[in-house]
Amino acid sequence: TLAADGKQRAPGFKPVIIGSRTKDNSRLDQTAYSIPPNLLRAIESMYAGTRAKVVTPDGNSEEFDILAGVMQGDTLAPFLFIIVLDYALRKAINGREQELGFTLSPRKSSRYPAVVLTDLDFADDISLLSDNVEQAQILLSRVELECAKVGLRLNAKKTEVITYNIPPEHLPLTTAGGTVLNEVDDFKYLGSWVNSTEQDLKVRKALAWRALNGMASVWNSSLPRQIKLSFFYATVESVLLYGSEYAVEDLKRADHAEKTLQCVC
């Protein structure tokens, strides 16, 4: 038996089938994830036949059926979302990485194939990578198609394109609906500007100063210095350095910025 990760399983292994349904309630292609069947049935029972009523000062309403299923904000929603998104990405990309991805290391021999990267994912923040525009268009179209099958769609207004060493007269990337994606010189991904570390550091310093100035009442108060520093680390330094990995020289500049900000405290 093969599971979704492609690994061989024992003959007695029974993977759970995670599927999704279209508006006409027809089941789409399914894939296996190793979720215990009892857990899956428990999750299904939580949302099957659920009824509710509204409690008001004038009395309770009549009971009504809950038809929406798992809503955003439900603690289960992120788990189900990443499973569905992972399924769509697997369907779109698996087996075509060498053809569609961005080459990190070229092929050296049959024993050492090329190392490629097709996507970076954090929840619904997805970055697709390809060697050229033609591959990028195919990759985008495949991902958009498979995501649409499970009820997810691409937000063209929030999707941007950045290219390196590509002739400026290249064809634009378009969505399945014909929308031309905006090409930019730089964009922010997971809180960081991707094109220039120096630019990213400048923005972070400005945001850190804003956070610092916004808490002037704390810095000017009679609170002990140690408490002020704790506030500083939690509210200012986190803005400056959260999730950032810089080269040695950039870390020196960040350290200098942090010491400058600390002087205010």
N, C-alpha and C positions, 0 to 999 in steps of 0.2 A: 504494500500500500504506500502511495506517495502522498505526503501532506503538502500544504501550500508552500512550505519552504523548500520543497523538492527533495527532502531527506527520506530515506527508506525507513519504513516503520514495520513493526512486528505484524504478522498476519492478523492477530487479534485486535489490532489497534482500530478504533472506530472514531474517526474525526467528526467533529460537529460541522454541519453544513450551515454556513452563514449566507443567506440570500437576501435579495431585495425585490420589491415589486414595483411595477410601473403603475401609472394611473388606472390602467384597465385591469390591474390586479394579476397580471401574468408574471410568473417568476422569471427573473433574468438568470444568466449564467451564474453558477455558484462556485464557491471555492471553500476549501477546508481550513479551519483554524482549530487548534487543539484546545478547545474550551470544553470542560466536562459537561456532558449532556444534562445532568441534574441542574447545573448552574444555568444553562440556557433555558430549561423549562421554568425555572424559578423567575428568571427575568421576563419571560413571555407571560407568565401568570400575573405579574405585577401590572401589566398593561392590557390584559384581555378582560373584557367585560367590566371595565372600571366605571363606576358611577359616582356622582358628586351632587352636592346641593350647596346653595349660597345661604350663609347665615347673616341675617340683617336684624337691626333693632325692631323691625316690624314683623319678624318671623322668618321662618326658613322657606326657601323656594322648593319647588318640586324637584325631585331627582332627575338628573339628565346624564346621558352617556358621555364619556370622555373619549373622543375620537382622534385626537391629535397625536397620541403616542408620546414618545420621549421628547420633551421640550428643551430648548436651550436654557441652561441653568440647572437642569437635573444633573446630579453627580454621575449618573450613568452615561450622559450624553457624550462627553469627551471620549470615553472608551469605545462606544459604538461608532462614533465618527471616525476615529483613526483606523478602525477595522475596515470600514467601508471605503475610506480613502486609500488605504493600503491595497485593498482589493482592486480598486480602479487603476492604481499606478502599476500594479503587477500585470494586469491585463494589457495595459498600454505599452509597457516597456520590456517585460521579461522576455529574454531571448534575442532582443534587438539592441542591447547595450552597445556592442561594438560598432553597430551601424549608425546609431543615433547619438551616442554620448560624446562628451568632451574628453579628448585624449590627455591624460595626465602623464603617461609614460608610453612611448611607442613600442610596438611589438619588436622583440629582439630575436625570438626564435619560436618554434612550435611549443617549446617548454615554457617560454616566457612571453605570453600574449600581451597585447596592449592593455594598459590599465586605464579604464575610462570611468567617467562620472556623468550620470544622466540627470540627477536631481538632488536637491537639498530640501528637506522637508521639516517644518516645525508646525504641527497642527495644520491649519489651512494656509500657512505662509509657505508657498512652494516656489522654488527657483529651478527652472529647467536649463540645462547646459548642453551645448552642441558645438561641434567643430566649425560648422558653417551655417549660413542662413537657410539653405535648402533643408538640411537635416533638422534645424530648429523648427521649421514650419511643419515638417512631418511629425516631429515629437509633440509639438503643441496640439496639432490636430488629433493625434491618437489619444492624448491625455484628456482633451476636451470631450472627445467622443465617449470614452469609457466612463468619465465622470458623469456625463449626461445620463447614461444608462442607470445610474444609481441615484439620480435626483440631484446631483451637484452641478453647478454651472460656473463658468469663468466670469469674473467681474472685469470686463474690459477696461472700465474707467480706472481701476486700481492696478492694472497690469502694465508694466513698462518693460522696455527692451534696452539692453546696453550691449554694444559690440566692441570688440578689440581687433585691430588689424584686419578689418573688413572694409572693402571699398565703399565709399559713401553712396554710390549709385545703386546699391543692392536693392532687391525687391523688399518691400515692407512685410512684416509679419502680420497676418490677419487671423481673426477668429472664425469659427464656423459660420457665424452670422454675417461675415464680411466686414466687420469693424477692424480698421487699421490700428494696430497697437502703437502707442506713443514711444518713440525712441529718444532716450535721454543720455546725457553724458555721465550721470551719476544718479544713484537712488539709494534709499535707505532699506536695509533688510535686517530684520530682528534688532532694530535700534541702532544699527551702524551704517555709515556711508561706505559703500563697497569700493569705490574707485580710488579713494585717497585716504590713507591713514591720517595724514596731516590735517586734511579737511575734517575728518571725523573727530579728531582730537579738538580742533578749534570749536566745533559745534558743541561738543560735550563740555568744554570749559565754559562756554557761554551759558549753557543750561545749568551748570553747577553754580556759577555766579548768581544766576537768577534765583535758584533755590536758596542760596546763602542769604541774599538780600531779602528774600521773602520771610526769613526768620530773624530779622533784626531785633525784634523784641526779646528773643531768647538770648542772643549774643550780648545784648545790653543789660540783661537782668543780673541779679545778684546770685544766680545759681552757681554752684561750684564748677570750676573749670573742667573737671572730669566728666560731669554730667553734660556740659556743653559739647565736649569732644564726642561723647556718645551720640548726641543729637547730630553732630557734624558727620560722623561716620555713617549714620543711618540715613540721613536726608540729603547730604551733599556729595560725599565721596561715592556713594552708590550710583549717583547720576553720572559722575565723572568716569568711573571705571567698570561699571557693571557689564559683564559679558564681553569684555574687550581683551584682545590679545594683541599686543603691539610688539614691534621689534625693539631691540635693546635701547636704541636712541630715542624711540618714542616713549618707552617706559621712563627714561630719565626725564623727558619733558613733562610727562604726567606726574611724576614724583615732585618735580619742581612746582607744578601748578597746585598740587595738594598742599605742599608746605606754605605756598603763598596764601592759599585760602585759610589755612589753619591760623595764620597770623591774626586774622580778623577775630578769632575766638580768644 
